[in-house]
């Protein structure tokens, strides 16, 4: 990620009241499962907050591995959808 993308990720995580890693995990899930409901994904992110969770922490560690170039576009699209949806009222 470049500096602007990092700033955007941080802003999105603050907007959702969660961690940047959890936002990345949600975006990764959206790329693998495009049928996931955006409002439901946002609700889960907001409800998770910054609380610890063993399964989420394990997923976060997996997210630290580099993303192949073919997956970057899909991940960017999912992050953009989360950003757009996060401004909506539930």
ABEGO torsion letter per residue (X at the ends): XBAAAAAAAAAAAAAAGBBAAAAAAAAAAAAABAABBAAAAAAAAAAAEABBBAAAAAAAAAAABBBBAAAAAAAAAAAAAAAAAAABBX
